């Protein structure tokens, strides 16, 4: 894939419920980024965790996006692509792991000098093959002993992580057979030729391990734009499980789509009319791109 060619972007929701306004703003920004540069835009349903999937959420998401005027050129259903993930995992240095989450946490706490950051680092208990045959096994990638640095195009920040001490061996397939997000997203982005990833800032800390997987698999690395999350009046991020207002509810209540788009644009500090179309916001995003390019030069 040639990153100097045309832009290919994507919006990748999980069909676990109705879209809330935070999801909608990320969808809007991803669409604006692609369309402002005359690119090709994809809709990818990330539905590997079937236990959390709600079958009705696929159509509701499609209807919400269409209502907002956010179109797409191709649709991908992640759960139909298992063979691709299996083939990618087979190319990596992996081992079976039967450690439970509780055991990993206990081992981290008992390990002298173990890192105690926001995310526990797997201490490598099963690396030497000391697995429990009676238990279902996850598949872990033996990460290389190196640091990976990634630049975020939205902020200009660079995040460096030492894979062994700050990330640990990454789960590629859970013990219930579900392929992990980090492997799937890397494989899917490369297969679709994605050049630019616009997504929420909550995924920024996971980006170095995804770039490490791309390098290990010989895949290209797209440009990453991690946009701010929307928060409620308490300062908490909007989330489906937190009861954030859904786009579906607004749509079915007769709220004008243009009013919702105006609110989303206003949350970014853009001065827009009370009702707008998605295409009306393209100049604002182009201005955002230009300002960031000038600032980060």
N, C-alpha and C positions, 0 to 999 in steps of 0.2 A: 504494500500500500504506500502510495506517495503522499505524504502530508503536505506537499506543496501544491497538490491538485485541489479539486473542489472539496468544499466542506461537507462532511456527513455528520449529522447530529442525531441524537435520540432522546426520547423520554421513556423511562423504564419503571413504570409503577408495579407494585405488588398488589394483586387482586384480592386483598384480604378484607376489603370493606370499601365504603364510599370515599371518594377523594374529599379531603378537606381543603380549606383555602391555602394552606401552606403547600400542599401538593400542587394545587392549581397554579400558584405563583412560580414554582419550579418548572412546571410544564410550560407555562407562558414564556419564561426566560429561555428555556431550551429551544422552544419553537422560534422565538425572536432571533436567537443567535444563528440558527440555521438559515432561516428565511432572509435575514438581513444580508447574508452573504451569498444568496442565491443557491443554497445548498440543498441536499437531499435529507429528509427527516424521517426517522423511524419511530415506531411505537413498539416497545418490547414489554410483554407481560412477564415479570419475574415471578414465576409460580412454582418453583421447585419444592417449596415447603408446603406440600399438599394439605397437611393438617390444618393450616391456617387460611387456606384459600376459600373464598366464598364464590361459588359458580356464577352468581348473579353479578358479581363485581366487574367482570369483563365488559359486559354490555353497558353497565352503568357508567363505567369509565369512558368507553367510546362515546356514549351520548353526551357526557359532560364536556369532553374535549371538543366535539362537534358543535355543541351549543356555544362554547366560548370562541369558536372560529379557529381552532387549532387543528389543522389537518396533518396528515402524514402520508408518506409515499409507500411505505411497506410496513407490515405487521409481523412480529415474531412472537411465537409462544415458546417460552423457555423449556417447558416440560416435555416438548416434542424433540428435544435435542440431546437426549441422554448419551447417545453413542459418541457424540463429539466430545463431551466432557470425559467419558471413559477413555477415549483415545488420547486426550491431552494428559490425563493423569498418568497413563502408562508410559509417557515419555519423561516423567520426572522421577527423582530419587525419593522413593516413599517407603513407609513401613506401616505395619498394622499397629493400632493403639487401642487398648481396652481400658484405659483410664477413664474413670467417671469425672464429671465436673467437680464433684466434691473432693475427690482424691487429688485432682490437679491443684485446687485451692489449698488443700492441706499441705501438699508437698511444697508449694510456693512459700507458704507461711513458715514451714519448718526449715527451709533452706537458708543458711546463713549467707547474708549478702544478696539475697534474691531481690530483684527490683519490685517495688511496691507502688507502681504507677496506677493509672486509671484502668489498665487492663493487665490481668495476670499473665505472666509468660510461662508457657509450658516448660517444665524443667527437664524434659527428655527422658522420662521414666521408662518408656517402651523402646527407646532408641536401640538398645542392645538386644531387643527381641524378648524381653521379659514380659510377655503378654499372658493373659488369662484365657486359656482355650475355650472355656465354657461361656465366655461373654461375647456379645457381638462386638466387632472391631470397627473403629473408624480408620480412615486412611490419612496419614499425616505426611506432609512434604518436609524432607530434611533440608532446611533452608541453608543456603551458603553462608559462610562466615565472612560477611561483608556488610557495608553500609550502603543504603540506597537513598538518594536525594531526589526530591520532586519539587517542581515549581508550580505554584497555583497562579493562573493567569488573572484571576479576579483581584487578588490582593498583592500579587508580586512576591509573596512569601515563599521561602524554600523550606521544606521539611525534610530532615535527614533522620533516618532510623537505622540503628545497628540491628540487623535481622536476628542474630542469635541472642542478644541481651535484651532487646526491646520488643521483639515480635514473637520469637520462638517458632518451633515447627508448626506450620499452618495446617489445619484440618482441610482436606480437599473433599472428603466424603464422610458424612457423619455415620455413626454406628447403626443408624436406621436405613442406610443406603442413599440418603439424600445428598446430592452434590452441593458443596458449599458455594455461597455467593461469590467469593473471591475468585474461584476458578471459573465459574460460569460466566461472570461478567467479562473476564479477560478473553475467554474463548469467543464469546458472542460479539464483543466489540471488534475484535480482529476479523472475524468472519464477515461481518457487515461492512468493514472498511471505515469504521467510525474514526473521525479525525479529531472531533471536539466533544468533550463530555461536560455538560452543564448539569450540576447536581448539587444537593444540599451540603452545607458546610460540615454536617455531622459525619460525612464520609471521608473528609480530609485526612484524619489520622490513619485510615486504612489504605490510603493510596500508595505508599511506598511498597507494601507487600504485593499489591497488584502489579506495580511496575516490575518488581522482582520476578513475579511469575511470567510476565510478558518477556522479560529478558531470558529466563530459563527456557521458555518455549520458542524463542526466536521470533516473537511477535512484535509489531510496532507499538510504540507508546503514543496515545493521543494527547492533545492538549487538554488540561483540566481547568475547569472554572467552578469553584466551590462557592455557591451563592449563599448569602445569609438566610437563616431560618426565620420564619414568622413566629411571633410570640403573642400570647394573650395578655390581658390586662394585668395578670400576676407576674408577667415576665417569663412565663413558662412556654416552651416550644409547643406549637400546635401538633397534635397527634391524634390518630384515629381512636386509640384506646382512651384518650383523655376527654373524649366527647367534643372535639373541635367541630364547628359547624361544617356540614357537608355541602358540596356543590350541588349534589342531587336535591337536597332539601330546598336550596335557594331556587334552583331551576323549577322544581315542581310547585313552589309557592308563587311563581310568576314574577320573580325578581328579574329585571332586564339583565341580559348577559353583559351589555355595555356598562352597566353600573358596577357589576362585579369586577370587570376588567379595569375600570377606573379606580376602584378601591385597591386592587392589587398594584397598579402602577403608582398610586399615591403612597403606598407603603414603602416604595423605593425612593420617595422624594421627588417623583416626577410630577410636574404641574400639568394636569390634563383636565379636559372637560368632565362633567359629571357622568357622561356616557361616551364610550369610545368603542371602536372596533379593534380587533387584534392588530390589523395592518396599520392602524393609526399610530401604533406604538413603535413601529420599526425605526423611525428616525430617532426616537429616544434611545433605543438600544445601540444604534450606530454611533450616536453621540457618546454613549457610555464606553463603547469599544475604542473610539478615538481618544477619549480622555485618558483611559487606562493605558493605551499604547504610548501616548505622549509622556504620561507620568512614569512609566516603567522603563523608558528608554535609557 
